[in-house]
Amino acid sequence: MSTIAELNDTFRRTGSGGTVIVTSGIAALPPETQGRILVKVASFDAFTENNDPYGAHDFGSFDFGEQSIFWKIDYYD
């Protein structure tokens, strides 16, 4: 696993080492729903060659109720 994938996994799982920013759509949801979505992001591990071609673990998506949730990690040095 690459260093960037390890950094992204750590941030995604713990929130440590970065800043979480959510869209206005997610921010408008009740806090309990936001929390459930963040837990799903933190536990996401369905990386494949198709959705993670560079092995960076920096993007994912999942269904949440009737909605598709997309998340992205941008790393700035």
N, CA, C and O atoms as a GROMACS GRO file, in nm:
protein
  308
    1MET      N    1   0.085  -0.118   0.000
    1MET     CA    2   0.000   0.000   0.000
    1MET      C    3   0.090   0.123   0.000
    1MET      O    4   0.193   0.126   0.066
    2SER      N    5   0.048   0.224  -0.075
    2SER     CA    6   0.127   0.346  -0.086
    2SER      C    7   0.114   0.432   0.040
    2SER      O    8   0.020   0.417   0.118
    3THR      N    9   0.210   0.521   0.058
    3THR     CA   10   0.208   0.612   0.172
    3THR      C   11   0.083   0.699   0.170
    3THR      O   12   0.021   0.721   0.274
    4ILE      N   13   0.045   0.747   0.052
    4ILE     CA   14  -0.074   0.833   0.043
    4ILE      C   15  -0.199   0.755   0.079
    4ILE      O   16  -0.288   0.809   0.145
    5ALA      N   17  -0.208   0.629   0.039
    5ALA     CA   18  -0.324   0.546   0.076
    5ALA      C   19  -0.328   0.528   0.227
    5ALA      O   20  -0.436   0.533   0.288
    6GLU      N   21  -0.213   0.507   0.289
    6GLU     CA   22  -0.208   0.491   0.435
    6GLU      C   23  -0.252   0.620   0.504
    6GLU      O   24  -0.328   0.615   0.602
    7LEU      N   25  -0.206   0.735   0.455
    7LEU     CA   26  -0.248   0.864   0.512
    7LEU      C   27  -0.398   0.885   0.494
    7LEU      O   28  -0.467   0.929   0.586
    8ASN      N   29  -0.449   0.854   0.375
    8ASN     CA   30  -0.591   0.871   0.349
    8ASN      C   31  -0.675   0.778   0.436
    8ASN      O   32  -0.779   0.819   0.488
    9ASP      N   33  -0.631   0.653   0.452
    9ASP     CA   34  -0.704   0.559   0.537
    9ASP      C   35  -0.706   0.607   0.682
    9ASP      O   36  -0.810   0.600   0.748
   10THR      N   37  -0.594   0.655   0.731
   10THR     CA   38  -0.588   0.704   0.868
   10THR      C   39  -0.682   0.823   0.887
   10THR      O   40  -0.757   0.829   0.984
   11PHE      N   41  -0.677   0.917   0.794
   11PHE     CA   42  -0.764   1.034   0.804
   11PHE      C   43  -0.911   0.992   0.796
   11PHE      O   44  -0.993   1.037   0.876
   12ARG      N   45  -0.944   0.906   0.701
   12ARG     CA   46  -1.082   0.863   0.682
   12ARG      C   47  -1.135   0.791   0.805
   12ARG      O   48  -1.251   0.810   0.843
   13ARG      N   49  -1.053   0.710   0.868
   13ARG     CA   50  -1.096   0.631   0.984
   13ARG      C   51  -1.098   0.710   1.114
   13ARG      O   52  -1.181   0.683   1.201
   14THR      N   53  -1.007   0.808   1.128
   14THR     CA   54  -0.993   0.876   1.257
   14THR      C   55  -1.022   1.025   1.253
   14THR      O   56  -1.049   1.086   1.357
   15GLY      N   57  -1.018   1.085   1.135
   15GLY     CA   58  -1.032   1.230   1.124
   15GLY      C   59  -0.905   1.304   1.162
   15GLY      O   60  -0.902   1.427   1.160
   16SER      N   61  -0.801   1.230   1.196
   16SER     CA   62  -0.675   1.289   1.238
   16SER      C   63  -0.589   1.326   1.116
   16SER      O   64  -0.576   1.248   1.022
   17GLY      N   65  -0.532   1.445   1.121
   17GLY     CA   66  -0.439   1.485   1.016
   17GLY      C   67  -0.503   1.564   0.904
   17GLY      O   68  -0.443   1.580   0.797
   18GLY      N   69  -0.624   1.614   0.926
   18GLY     CA   70  -0.688   1.690   0.820
   18GLY      C   71  -0.812   1.761   0.869
   18GLY      O   72  -0.838   1.769   0.989
   19THR      N   73  -0.886   1.813   0.775
   19THR     CA   74  -1.010   1.884   0.804
   19THR      C   75  -1.122   1.821   0.724
   19THR      O   76  -1.110   1.800   0.604
   20VAL      N   77  -1.231   1.790   0.792
   20VAL     CA   78  -1.348   1.733   0.725
   20VAL      C   79  -1.437   1.849   0.679
   20VAL      O   80  -1.474   1.936   0.757
   21ILE      N   81  -1.470   1.846   0.552
   21ILE     CA   82  -1.561   1.945   0.495
   21ILE      C   83  -1.675   1.867   0.429
   21ILE      O   84  -1.652   1.772   0.355
   22VAL      N   85  -1.798   1.908   0.457
   22VAL     CA   86  -1.913   1.841   0.398
   22VAL      C   87  -1.990   1.939   0.310
   22VAL      O   88  -1.983   2.060   0.330
   23THR      N   89  -2.062   1.886   0.215
   23THR     CA   90  -2.144   1.969   0.127
   23THR      C   91  -2.262   2.026   0.205
   23THR      O   92  -2.293   1.980   0.315
   24SER      N   93  -2.327   2.126   0.148
   24SER     CA   94  -2.444   2.184   0.213
   24SER      C   95  -2.557   2.083   0.224
   24SER      O   96  -2.636   2.089   0.318
   25GLY      N   97  -2.564   1.990   0.130
   25GLY     CA   98  -2.666   1.885   0.137
   25GLY      C   99  -2.648   1.794   0.257
   25GLY      O  100  -2.746   1.761   0.324
   26ILE      N  101  -2.526   1.754   0.285
   26ILE     CA  102  -2.498   1.671   0.402
   26ILE      C  103  -2.517   1.755   0.529
   26ILE      O  104  -2.573   1.706   0.627
   27ALA      N  105  -2.471   1.879   0.528
   27ALA     CA  106  -2.483   1.966   0.646
   27ALA      C  107  -2.628   1.992   0.682
   27ALA      O  108  -2.658   2.018   0.798
   28ALA      N  109  -2.719   1.985   0.586
   28ALA     CA  110  -2.860   2.010   0.611
   28ALA      C  111  -2.931   1.892   0.676
   28ALA      O  112  -3.044   1.905   0.725
   29LEU      N  113  -2.866   1.777   0.678
   29LEU     CA  114  -2.926   1.658   0.738
   29LEU      C  115  -2.920   1.666   0.890
   29LEU      O  116  -2.835   1.737   0.944
   30PRO      N  117  -3.007   1.593   0.959
   30PRO     CA  118  -3.000   1.590   1.105
   30PRO      C  119  -2.863   1.538   1.151
   30PRO      O  120  -2.803   1.454   1.083
   31PRO      N  121  -2.814   1.586   1.265
   31PRO     CA  122  -2.682   1.543   1.314
   31PRO      C  123  -2.668   1.391   1.325
   31PRO      O  124  -2.561   1.337   1.296
   32GLU      N  125  -2.772   1.322   1.365
   32GLU     CA  126  -2.765   1.175   1.376
   32GLU      C  127  -2.740   1.111   1.239
   32GLU      O  128  -2.662   1.017   1.228
   33THR      N  129  -2.806   1.162   1.137
   33THR     CA  130  -2.788   1.112   1.001
   33THR      C  131  -2.647   1.143   0.952
   33THR      O  132  -2.583   1.057   0.891
   34GLN      N  133  -2.599   1.263   0.976
   34GLN     CA  134  -2.462   1.298   0.939
   34GLN      C  135  -2.363   1.201   1.004
   34GLN      O  136  -2.270   1.154   0.940
   35GLY      N  137  -2.386   1.172   1.131
   35GLY     CA  138  -2.298   1.080   1.203
   35GLY      C  139  -2.297   0.942   1.141
   35GLY      O  140  -2.192   0.880   1.128
   36ARG      N  141  -2.414   0.894   1.103
   36ARG     CA  142  -2.422   0.760   1.041
   36ARG      C  143  -2.349   0.759   0.908
   36ARG      O  144  -2.285   0.660   0.873
   37ILE      N  145  -2.358   0.867   0.832
   37ILE     CA  146  -2.287   0.876   0.704
   37ILE      C  147  -2.136   0.877   0.728
   37ILE      O  148  -2.062   0.807   0.659
   38LEU      N  149  -2.091   0.956   0.824
   38LEU     CA  150  -1.946   0.963   0.853
   38LEU      C  151  -1.893   0.828   0.900
   38LEU      O  152  -1.779   0.793   0.869
   39VAL      N  153  -1.973   0.752   0.974
   39VAL     CA  154  -1.931   0.617   1.016
   39VAL      C  155  -1.915   0.528   0.893
   39VAL      O  156  -1.820   0.450   0.885
   40LYS      N  157  -2.006   0.539   0.797
   40LYS     CA  158  -1.994   0.459   0.674
   40LYS      C  159  -1.871   0.499   0.593
   40LYS      O  160  -1.804   0.414   0.536
   41VAL      N  161  -1.842   0.629   0.588
   41VAL     CA  162  -1.720   0.675   0.519
   41VAL      C  163  -1.598   0.616   0.590
   41VAL      O  164  -1.507   0.564   0.525
   42ALA      N  165  -1.596   0.626   0.722
   42ALA     CA  166  -1.480   0.578   0.800
   42ALA      C  167  -1.457   0.428   0.781
   42ALA      O  168  -1.342   0.383   0.781
   43SER      N  169  -1.563   0.352   0.765
   43SER     CA  170  -1.548   0.207   0.754
   43SER      C  171  -1.542   0.158   0.609
   43SER      O  172  -1.531   0.038   0.585
   44PHE      N  173  -1.547   0.249   0.515
   44PHE     CA  174  -1.546   0.211   0.373
   44PHE      C  175  -1.418   0.134   0.340
   44PHE      O  176  -1.307   0.179   0.372
   45ASP      N  177  -1.433   0.018   0.275
   45ASP     CA  178  -1.315  -0.058   0.233
   45ASP      C  179  -1.337  -0.129   0.099
   45ASP      O  180  -1.265  -0.223   0.066
   46ALA      N  181  -1.436  -0.084   0.024
   46ALA     CA  182  -1.470  -0.149  -0.102
   46ALA      C  183  -1.391  -0.090  -0.219
   46ALA      O  184  -1.448  -0.056  -0.323
   47PHE      N  185  -1.260  -0.079  -0.201
   47PHE     CA  186  -1.175  -0.026  -0.307
   47PHE      C  187  -1.149  -0.134  -0.411
   47PHE      O  188  -1.116  -0.248  -0.377
   48THR      N  189  -1.165  -0.096  -0.537
   48THR     CA  190  -1.140  -0.190  -0.647
   48THR      C  191  -1.054  -0.121  -0.752
   48THR      O  192  -1.027  -0.001  -0.743
   49GLU      N  193  -1.012  -0.196  -0.849
   49GLU     CA  194  -0.935  -0.139  -0.960
   49GLU      C  195  -1.018  -0.033  -1.034
   49GLU      O  196  -0.963   0.065  -1.085
   50ASN      N  197  -1.148  -0.053  -1.040
   50ASN     CA  198  -1.236   0.042  -1.111
   50ASN      C  199  -1.254   0.173  -1.036
   50ASN      O  200  -1.251   0.279  -1.098
   51ASN      N  201  -1.272   0.168  -0.903
   51ASN     CA  202  -1.299   0.292  -0.829
   51ASN      C  203  -1.175   0.349  -0.762
   51ASN      O  204  -1.181   0.458  -0.704
   52ASP      N  205  -1.064   0.278  -0.769
   52ASP     CA  206  -0.939   0.324  -0.707
   52ASP      C  207  -0.820   0.283  -0.794
   52ASP      O  208  -0.732   0.210  -0.748
   53PRO      N  209  -0.817   0.330  -0.919
   53PRO     CA  210  -0.714   0.281  -1.013
   53PRO      C  211  -0.571   0.313  -0.972
   53PRO      O  212  -0.478   0.244  -1.015
   54TYR      N  213  -0.550   0.416  -0.890
   54TYR     CA  214  -0.414   0.453  -0.849
   54TYR      C  215  -0.381   0.404  -0.709
   54TYR      O  216  -0.270   0.428  -0.660
   55GLY      N  217  -0.474   0.335  -0.644
   55GLY     CA  218  -0.448   0.280  -0.512
   55GLY      C  219  -0.433   0.384  -0.403
   55GLY      O  220  -0.365   0.360  -0.303
   56ALA      N  221  -0.494   0.502  -0.421
   56ALA     CA  222  -0.478   0.610  -0.325
   56ALA      C  223  -0.583   0.611  -0.214
   56ALA      O  224  -0.569   0.684  -0.116
   57HIS      N  225  -0.688   0.531  -0.229
   57HIS     CA  226  -0.796   0.527  -0.129
   57HIS      C  227  -0.849   0.668  -0.100
   57HIS      O  228  -0.873   0.704   0.015
   58ASP      N  229  -0.868   0.747  -0.206
   58ASP     CA  230  -0.909   0.887  -0.189
   58ASP      C  231  -1.051   0.917  -0.235
   58ASP      O  232  -1.092   1.033  -0.233
   59PHE      N  233  -1.125   0.816  -0.277
   59PHE     CA  234  -1.261   0.836  -0.326
   59PHE      C  235  -1.342   0.710  -0.300
   59PHE      O  236  -1.290   0.599  -0.303
   60GLY      N  237  -1.471   0.731  -0.274
   60GLY     CA  238  -1.561   0.618  -0.260
   60GLY      C  239  -1.705   0.664  -0.271
   60GLY      O  240  -1.734   0.783  -0.266
   61SER      N  241  -1.792   0.568  -0.286
   61SER     CA  242  -1.935   0.597  -0.288
   61SER      C  243  -2.010   0.478  -0.230
   61SER      O  244  -1.962   0.365  -0.234
   62PHE      N  245  -2.128   0.508  -0.177
   62PHE     CA  246  -2.212   0.402  -0.123
   62PHE      C  247  -2.356   0.453  -0.121
   62PHE      O  248  -2.381   0.574  -0.125
   63ASP      N  249  -2.448   0.359  -0.116
   63ASP     CA  250  -2.589   0.394  -0.106
   63ASP      C  251  -2.624   0.415   0.041
   63ASP      O  252  -2.580   0.340   0.128
   64PHE      N  253  -2.703   0.517   0.066
   64PHE     CA  254  -2.750   0.549   0.200
   64PHE      C  255  -2.899   0.578   0.187
   64PHE      O  256  -2.938   0.686   0.143
   65GLY      N  257  -2.980   0.481   0.225
   65GLY     CA  258  -3.123   0.494   0.197
   65GLY      C  259  -3.143   0.497   0.048
   65GLY      O  260  -3.095   0.409  -0.024
   66GLU      N  261  -3.212   0.597   0.000
   66GLU     CA  262  -3.237   0.610  -0.144
   66GLU      C  263  -3.136   0.703  -0.212
   66GLU      O  264  -3.151   0.733  -0.331
   67GLN      N  265  -3.035   0.748  -0.139
   67GLN     CA  266  -2.936   0.842  -0.192
   67GLN      C  267  -2.802   0.773  -0.214
   67GLN      O  268  -2.767   0.677  -0.145
   68SER      N  269  -2.729   0.822  -0.311
   68SER     CA  270  -2.590   0.780  -0.329
   68SER      C  271  -2.502   0.885  -0.263
   68SER      O  272  -2.518   1.005  -0.287
   69ILE      N  273  -2.410   0.840  -0.181
   69ILE     CA  274  -2.317   0.928  -0.112
   69ILE      C  275  -2.180   0.911  -0.177
   69ILE      O  276  -2.131   0.799  -0.192
   70PHE      N  277  -2.119   1.022  -0.213
   70PHE     CA  278  -1.984   1.023  -0.269
   70PHE      C  279  -1.893   1.098  -0.173
   70PHE      O  280  -1.930   1.203  -0.122
   71TRP      N  281  -1.775   1.044  -0.149
   71TRP     CA  282  -1.678   1.114  -0.064
   71TRP      C  283  -1.544   1.120  -0.137
   71TRP      O  284  -1.513   1.036  -0.222
   72LYS      N  285  -1.465   1.220  -0.101
   72LYS     CA  286  -1.335   1.243  -0.167
   72LYS      C  287  -1.238   1.300  -0.066
   72LYS      O  288  -1.274   1.385   0.015
   73ILE      N  289  -1.115   1.254  -0.071
   73ILE     CA  290  -1.007   1.310   0.012
   73ILE      C  291  -0.908   1.376  -0.083
   73ILE      O  292  -0.858   1.314  -0.177
   74ASP      N  293  -0.879   1.502  -0.056
   74ASP     CA  294  -0.775   1.574  -0.130
   74ASP      C  295  -0.660   1.598  -0.035
   74ASP      O  296  -0.679   1.651   0.075
   75TYR      N  297  -0.542   1.560  -0.078
   75TYR     CA  298  -0.422   1.574   0.005
   75TYR      C  299  -0.341   1.691  -0.046
   75TYR      O  300  -0.309   1.700  -0.164
   76TYR      N  301  -0.307   1.782   0.045
   76TYR     CA  302  -0.223   1.896   0.010
   76TYR      C  303  -0.099   1.893   0.097
   76TYR      O  304  -0.107   1.880   0.219
   77ASP      N  305   0.015   1.905   0.034
   77ASP     CA  306   0.142   1.902   0.106
   77ASP      C  307   0.189   2.044   0.133
   77ASP      O  308   0.295   2.064   0.193
   0.00000   0.00000   0.00000
